Amino acid sequence: MKKFLAVILSAVMILGVAGCSSSSTDTADDSADEETSEEVTEGISASDIKVGFIHVGDENEGYTYAHYIGSEEMKEALGLSDDQVITKWNIPENEAAYDAAVDLAEQGCNIIFATSFGHEDYILQAAEEYPDVQFCHATGYQAASSELSNMHNYFANIYEARYVAGVVAGLKLAELYGEDTDAKIGYVGAFSYAEVKSGYTAYYLGVRSICPNVTMEVKYTGSWADQALEKETAEALIADGCVLISQHADTTGAATACEAAGVCDVGYNVSMIDAALNYALTSSSINWGSYVTYAVECMINGEEIPVDWCQGYADGAVYLTELNEVAIAEGTEEMVEETFAAIVDGSIKVFDTSTWTVDGETITSTVDIDGYNGLEYISEDGYFMESELGSAPAFAFVIDGITELNTVY
């Protein structure tokens, strides 16, 4: 895997398109028509297309299961048969990813999705060797800089849902301890990459919008999906005095620890209610079906797939799983609706620089900060423009109020 600073360099993707856009066929003049005709190729009949998926895990862990549900939604929406979708399970982030991609291409897949960060280098290698196959990689950053017309990155504005999940947690803390509490909460992270830092920061800012004096400890497992280790890590955070736990890791391990300890839990990818019936509040999740359906439709229609794609709550790409009525604080449902609406209308900017500091200082520019490649991520009106310069998360600050207990790259 790459170190998290490499993810920050997603900003070099100057060709990226941060949003869901396909080639326009409604052009204003002949020159635009000519440009469009170069971008659009002959489509593939829905009955003939073949789609491949490379998953880092299987349907028993949350992240892969969420992606699998997305593939099933795509299959149903486009009327594909079971034999038109080939799935590779439990593909590690090593040469096996390349082998899986080659096998899918040789089996006739027209488009291949690879779903884990560490797959990217191997997918790039396969994309070079199979120029007639479209390769789409989740959470990565190298598609635009590769200049391969058949290589694409995609993600979603999960930070929006994480912020709102933080609001849910904050309301529960306020109910238990009062809004002025200086309680400590914990976070089980997989790796100390920008993707994870961005997510835990958004979540923490949501908590702090309700309880401004709360602090948070983050502890990394060094694995995307290790149920026993995630449970152990959550237990360690609880033993250290953390009164509420959340996660960027893919199993129910943390939720299981929380249920046993009587500590509230906020999950990721899927609902954790089955694992923590009395203490799971909600989970933030990505609707992967929104992208995979769109990308396969592009193939069917002969339309160009954007080199970078990223959407949020307004487009149905991120959401919260069901609220656990036996655990949430009173008024949570209404506050969730209000907060999502405020994010959509722009009155809440998740990474508003007036709401966080680093070593006591407000960050006003990223141009001279190591890792940002001289690019400006701070907008003129003062917020960090996450996933606007490229789909991959780039926020990698450890803000005041958060303590990382270890780092794992």
C-alpha positions as CSV (number, residue, x, y, z in Angstrom):
1,M,0.0,0.0,0.0
2,K,0.9,3.6,-0.5
3,K,1.5,5.9,2.4
4,F,-1.3,8.3,3.1
5,L,0.7,11.3,1.7
6,A,0.5,9.6,-1.6
7,V,-3.2,9.9,-1.4
8,I,-2.9,13.6,-0.9
9,L,-1.2,13.8,-4.3
10,S,-4.5,12.9,-5.8
11,A,-4.6,16.6,-6.4
12,V,-2.3,16.2,-9.3
13,M,-5.2,14.7,-11.2
14,I,-5.8,17.9,-13.2
15,L,-7.8,16.0,-15.8
16,G,-10.2,14.8,-13.1
17,V,-13.9,15.4,-13.2
18,A,-15.2,15.6,-9.6
19,G,-18.8,14.7,-10.3
20,C,-21.0,12.4,-12.4
21,S,-20.8,13.7,-15.9
22,S,-21.0,11.9,-19.2
23,S,-20.2,13.2,-22.7
24,S,-22.8,15.6,-23.9
25,T,-24.6,14.8,-27.1
26,D,-26.5,18.1,-27.2
27,T,-23.9,20.4,-28.7
28,A,-24.1,24.0,-29.8
29,D,-22.0,24.0,-32.9
30,D,-20.1,21.8,-35.4
31,S,-16.8,21.9,-33.5
32,A,-18.5,20.7,-30.3
33,D,-20.2,17.9,-32.3
34,E,-16.8,16.8,-33.6
35,E,-15.3,16.8,-30.1
36,T,-18.2,14.8,-28.8
37,S,-17.9,12.2,-31.5
38,E,-14.3,11.6,-30.5
39,E,-15.3,11.0,-26.9
40,V,-18.3,8.7,-27.6
41,T,-17.8,5.2,-29.0
42,E,-20.2,2.6,-30.2
43,G,-22.2,1.2,-27.3
44,I,-22.5,-2.4,-26.1
45,S,-25.9,-4.1,-26.0
46,A,-27.0,-4.7,-22.4
47,S,-27.5,-8.4,-23.3
48,D,-23.9,-8.6,-24.5
49,I,-22.0,-6.7,-21.8
50,K,-19.9,-8.5,-19.2
51,V,-18.9,-6.9,-15.9
52,G,-16.1,-8.0,-13.5
53,F,-15.6,-7.1,-9.8
54,I,-12.4,-7.5,-7.8
55,H,-13.2,-7.4,-4.0
56,V,-10.7,-7.3,-1.2
57,G,-13.0,-9.3,1.0
58,D,-16.2,-11.2,0.8
59,E,-19.9,-10.6,1.6
60,N,-19.2,-11.3,5.2
61,E,-17.5,-8.0,5.8
62,G,-19.2,-4.6,5.6
63,Y,-17.3,-2.7,2.9
64,T,-17.3,-5.6,0.4
65,Y,-20.9,-6.4,1.2
66,A,-21.9,-2.8,0.5
67,H,-20.1,-3.0,-2.8
68,Y,-21.7,-6.3,-3.6
69,I,-25.2,-4.8,-2.9
70,G,-24.3,-2.1,-5.4
71,S,-23.4,-4.6,-8.0
72,E,-26.7,-6.4,-7.5
73,E,-28.6,-3.1,-7.8
74,M,-26.8,-2.5,-11.1
75,K,-27.6,-5.9,-12.4
76,E,-31.3,-5.5,-11.6
77,A,-31.5,-1.9,-12.9
78,L,-29.9,-2.8,-16.2
79,G,-31.5,-6.2,-16.6
80,L,-28.2,-8.2,-16.7
81,S,-28.2,-11.9,-16.1
82,D,-26.1,-13.6,-13.4
83,D,-23.6,-14.9,-16.0
84,Q,-22.9,-11.4,-17.2
85,V,-21.3,-10.5,-13.8
86,I,-18.2,-12.2,-12.6
87,T,-17.0,-11.6,-9.1
88,K,-13.6,-12.2,-7.6
89,W,-13.7,-12.5,-3.8
90,N,-10.9,-12.0,-1.2
91,I,-8.3,-10.6,-3.6
92,P,-5.4,-9.1,-1.5
93,E,-3.7,-5.9,-2.3
94,N,-0.8,-7.5,-4.2
95,E,0.0,-9.2,-7.5
96,A,-3.1,-11.2,-7.1
97,A,-5.1,-8.1,-8.0
98,Y,-3.3,-8.0,-11.4
99,D,-3.9,-11.7,-11.9
100,A,-7.6,-11.3,-11.2
101,A,-7.9,-8.3,-13.5
102,V,-6.2,-10.3,-16.3
103,D,-8.4,-13.3,-15.8
104,L,-11.6,-11.1,-15.9
105,A,-10.3,-9.4,-19.1
106,E,-9.6,-12.8,-20.7
107,Q,-13.1,-14.0,-19.8
108,G,-14.4,-11.2,-21.9
109,C,-15.3,-8.5,-19.3
110,N,-15.8,-5.1,-20.9
111,I,-15.6,-3.2,-17.7
112,I,-13.9,-4.2,-14.4
113,F,-14.3,-2.7,-11.0
114,A,-11.6,-3.0,-8.3
115,T,-12.7,-2.0,-4.9
116,S,-9.8,-1.5,-2.6
117,F,-7.1,1.2,-2.3
118,G,-4.1,-1.1,-2.6
119,H,-5.4,-2.7,-5.8
120,E,-4.6,0.4,-7.8
121,D,-1.0,-0.2,-9.0
122,Y,-2.0,-3.7,-10.2
123,I,-5.1,-2.4,-12.0
124,L,-3.1,0.3,-13.7
125,Q,-0.8,-2.5,-15.0
126,A,-3.7,-4.5,-16.4
127,A,-5.3,-1.3,-17.9
128,E,-2.1,-0.7,-19.9
129,E,-2.2,-4.3,-21.3
130,Y,-6.0,-4.3,-22.1
131,P,-6.8,-0.9,-23.7
132,D,-10.2,-2.1,-24.9
133,V,-11.4,-2.9,-21.4
134,Q,-12.5,-0.1,-19.0
135,F,-11.1,-0.3,-15.5
136,C,-12.7,1.5,-12.5
137,H,-10.9,1.7,-9.2
138,A,-12.5,2.8,-5.9
139,T,-10.7,5.2,-3.5
140,G,-7.6,5.7,-5.7
141,Y,-6.0,8.7,-7.2
142,Q,-3.8,7.8,-10.2
143,A,-6.2,7.5,-13.0
144,A,-5.8,11.0,-14.4
145,S,-2.1,11.1,-14.0
146,S,-1.8,7.8,-15.8
147,E,-3.3,9.3,-18.9
148,L,-4.9,6.0,-19.7
149,S,-8.3,6.6,-21.4
150,N,-9.6,3.3,-19.9
151,M,-8.6,4.0,-16.3
152,H,-11.0,5.7,-13.9
153,N,-11.2,6.4,-10.1
154,Y,-14.4,6.7,-8.1
155,F,-15.4,7.5,-4.6
156,A,-18.3,9.3,-2.7
157,N,-18.6,12.2,-0.3
158,I,-18.8,9.9,2.7
159,Y,-17.6,12.7,4.8
160,E,-21.1,14.2,4.6
161,A,-22.7,11.1,6.1
162,R,-19.9,10.8,8.6
163,Y,-20.5,14.3,9.8
164,V,-24.2,13.6,10.3
165,A,-23.4,10.3,12.0
166,G,-21.3,12.5,14.4
167,V,-24.3,14.6,15.0
168,V,-26.2,11.5,16.0
169,A,-23.4,10.6,18.4
170,G,-23.2,14.1,19.8
171,L,-26.9,14.1,20.6
172,K,-26.5,10.8,22.5
173,L,-23.5,12.2,24.4
174,A,-25.5,15.3,25.3
175,E,-28.4,13.1,26.5
176,L,-26.1,11.1,28.7
177,Y,-23.7,13.7,29.9
178,G,-24.9,17.2,28.9
179,E,-23.8,19.3,26.0
180,D,-20.9,20.8,28.0
181,T,-19.3,17.4,28.6
182,D,-15.6,16.9,28.1
183,A,-16.1,13.2,27.5
184,K,-13.6,11.2,25.4
185,I,-14.8,9.1,22.5
186,G,-12.8,6.5,20.5
187,Y,-12.3,5.6,16.9
188,V,-11.2,2.3,15.4
189,G,-9.3,3.1,12.2
190,A,-7.8,0.7,9.6
191,F,-4.8,2.7,8.3
192,S,-3.7,6.2,8.8
193,Y,-4.4,7.3,5.2
194,A,-6.1,10.5,4.2
195,E,-9.3,8.5,3.5
196,V,-9.5,7.5,7.1
197,K,-8.4,10.8,8.5
198,S,-10.9,12.7,6.4
199,G,-13.6,10.4,7.7
200,Y,-12.8,10.5,11.3
201,T,-12.4,14.3,11.2
202,A,-15.8,14.8,9.6
203,Y,-17.3,12.5,12.2
204,Y,-15.6,14.3,15.1
205,L,-16.7,17.7,13.7
206,G,-20.3,16.5,13.7
207,V,-20.0,15.3,17.3
208,R,-18.4,18.6,18.3
209,S,-21.2,20.6,16.6
210,I,-23.4,19.3,19.5
211,C,-20.8,18.8,22.3
212,P,-17.9,21.2,21.6
213,N,-15.6,20.0,24.4
214,V,-15.5,16.4,23.5
215,T,-12.1,14.8,22.6
216,M,-11.4,11.7,20.5
217,E,-8.7,9.0,20.5
218,V,-7.9,7.1,17.3
219,K,-6.3,3.7,17.3
220,Y,-5.4,1.8,14.1
221,T,-5.5,-1.9,13.4
222,G,-3.4,-2.1,10.2
223,S,-6.1,-4.1,8.5
224,W,-9.3,-3.2,6.6
225,A,-11.1,-6.2,8.0
226,D,-10.0,-8.1,11.1
227,Q,-13.0,-8.8,13.4
228,A,-11.0,-10.0,16.3
229,L,-8.5,-7.1,16.1
230,E,-11.2,-4.5,15.7
231,K,-13.0,-5.9,18.8
232,E,-9.7,-5.8,20.7
233,T,-9.0,-2.2,19.6
234,A,-12.5,-1.0,20.6
235,E,-12.0,-2.8,24.0
236,A,-8.7,-1.0,24.5
237,L,-10.3,2.4,23.7
238,I,-13.2,1.7,26.1
239,A,-10.7,0.6,28.8
240,D,-8.9,4.0,28.3
241,G,-12.1,5.8,29.1
242,C,-13.8,6.3,25.8
243,V,-17.5,6.4,26.2
244,L,-18.6,6.0,22.6
245,I,-16.9,4.2,19.7
246,S,-17.0,4.7,15.9
247,Q,-14.9,3.1,13.2
248,H,-13.4,3.1,9.7
249,A,-12.9,-0.6,9.6
250,D,-15.1,-3.2,7.9
251,T,-16.4,-5.7,10.4
252,T,-18.8,-5.8,13.4
253,G,-15.9,-6.3,15.8
254,A,-16.1,-2.8,17.4
255,A,-19.9,-3.0,17.7
256,T,-19.7,-6.4,19.4
257,A,-17.3,-4.9,22.0
258,C,-19.6,-2.0,22.5
259,E,-22.6,-4.2,23.2
260,A,-20.7,-6.2,25.7
261,A,-19.4,-3.1,27.5
262,G,-22.6,-1.1,27.4
263,V,-21.1,1.6,25.2
264,C,-22.8,3.3,22.3
265,D,-21.5,2.6,18.8
266,V,-21.5,4.3,15.4
267,G,-20.6,2.0,12.5
268,Y,-19.6,2.1,8.9
269,N,-20.8,0.5,5.7
270,V,-23.7,-1.5,7.1
271,S,-26.1,-1.3,10.1
272,M,-24.5,-2.6,13.3
273,I,-27.8,-3.2,15.1
274,D,-27.7,-7.0,14.8
275,A,-24.3,-6.9,16.5
276,A,-25.2,-4.2,19.1
277,L,-28.9,-4.4,19.5
278,N,-29.0,-2.0,22.5
279,Y,-26.1,0.3,21.7
280,A,-25.7,0.7,17.9
281,L,-26.9,4.2,16.9
282,T,-26.5,4.2,13.1
283,S,-23.8,3.8,10.5
284,S,-22.6,5.9,7.6
285,S,-22.6,4.2,4.3
286,I,-21.9,4.6,0.5
287,N,-24.4,3.6,-2.1
288,W,-21.9,2.0,-4.5
289,G,-24.8,1.1,-6.8
290,S,-25.1,4.7,-7.9
291,Y,-21.6,4.6,-9.5
292,V,-21.4,1.1,-10.8
293,T,-24.8,1.4,-12.5
294,Y,-23.8,4.7,-14.1
295,A,-20.5,3.4,-15.3
296,V,-22.0,0.3,-16.9
297,E,-24.7,2.5,-18.5
298,C,-21.9,4.6,-20.0
299,M,-20.6,1.5,-21.6
300,I,-24.0,0.4,-22.9
301,N,-24.7,3.9,-24.3
302,G,-21.2,4.4,-25.7
303,E,-20.5,7.4,-23.4
304,E,-17.2,8.3,-21.8
305,I,-16.7,7.4,-18.2
306,P,-15.3,10.4,-16.2
307,V,-11.7,9.9,-15.1
308,D,-12.8,10.9,-11.6
309,W,-16.3,10.5,-10.1
310,C,-17.5,11.6,-6.7
311,Q,-21.0,12.4,-5.5
312,G,-22.7,12.9,-2.1
313,Y,-26.0,12.9,-0.3
314,A,-27.8,15.1,-2.7
315,D,-27.3,12.6,-5.4
316,G,-28.1,9.5,-3.3
317,A,-24.4,8.4,-3.1
318,V,-24.1,8.4,0.7
319,Y,-26.6,7.9,3.5
320,L,-27.1,6.8,7.1
321,T,-28.4,3.3,7.8
322,E,-31.5,3.0,10.0
323,L,-31.5,4.8,13.3
324,N,-31.8,2.5,16.2
325,E,-34.9,3.6,18.0
326,V,-33.9,1.9,21.3
327,A,-30.6,3.7,21.5
328,I,-30.7,7.2,19.8
329,A,-31.4,10.4,21.7
330,E,-34.8,12.1,21.4
331,G,-35.0,14.4,18.4
332,T,-32.3,12.6,16.5
333,E,-34.4,11.8,13.4
334,E,-35.3,15.5,13.0
335,M,-31.8,16.7,13.5
336,V,-30.5,14.2,10.9
337,E,-32.9,15.6,8.3
338,E,-32.0,19.2,9.2
339,T,-28.3,18.5,9.0
340,F,-28.4,16.7,5.7
341,A,-30.5,19.6,4.3
342,A,-28.0,22.1,5.5
343,I,-25.2,20.2,3.8
344,V,-27.1,20.1,0.6
345,D,-28.0,23.8,0.6
346,G,-24.4,24.7,1.6
347,S,-25.2,26.3,4.9
348,I,-23.0,23.7,6.5
349,K,-19.5,23.1,5.1
350,V,-18.2,20.0,6.8
351,F,-14.6,21.2,6.7
352,D,-15.2,24.8,7.5
353,T,-11.9,26.1,8.7
354,S,-13.5,28.2,11.4
355,T,-14.5,25.0,13.2
356,W,-11.1,23.4,13.5
357,T,-7.4,24.2,14.1
358,V,-4.1,22.4,14.0
359,D,-1.7,23.1,16.8
360,G,-3.9,26.1,17.7
361,E,-3.7,27.6,14.2
362,T,-6.4,28.0,11.6
363,I,-5.3,26.6,8.2
364,T,-5.8,29.3,5.5
365,S,-3.9,27.7,2.7
366,T,-2.4,24.3,1.7
367,V,-0.1,25.7,-1.0
368,D,3.0,25.6,1.2
369,I,2.1,22.5,3.2
370,D,4.1,19.3,2.5
371,G,2.1,16.7,0.7
372,Y,-0.3,19.1,-1.1
373,N,1.9,19.5,-4.2
374,G,1.6,23.3,-4.1
375,L,-2.2,23.1,-4.7
376,E,-4.8,25.1,-2.9
377,Y,-7.5,23.1,-1.1
378,I,-8.8,25.9,1.0
379,S,-11.6,27.8,-0.8
380,E,-12.0,31.5,-0.9
381,D,-14.8,31.3,1.5
382,G,-12.8,29.2,4.0
383,Y,-13.4,25.5,3.8
384,F,-11.3,22.5,2.8
385,M,-12.5,21.4,-0.7
386,E,-12.5,17.7,0.0
387,S,-13.0,15.5,-3.2
388,E,-13.4,18.6,-5.4
389,L,-10.0,18.5,-7.0
390,G,-10.1,14.8,-7.4
391,S,-12.3,12.0,-6.1
392,A,-9.9,10.6,-3.6
393,P,-10.0,12.1,-0.1
394,A,-7.1,14.5,0.6
395,F,-7.8,15.8,4.1
396,A,-4.9,14.5,6.2
397,F,-4.6,16.9,9.1
398,V,-4.8,15.7,12.7
399,I,-6.9,18.5,14.2
400,D,-6.9,19.8,17.7
401,G,-9.0,17.6,20.0
402,I,-8.0,14.4,18.2
403,T,-5.1,12.2,19.4
404,E,-3.8,9.3,17.2
405,L,-2.5,6.6,19.6
406,N,-0.5,4.9,16.8
407,T,0.0,5.1,13.0
408,V,-0.2,2.3,10.5
409,Y,0.6,2.8,6.8
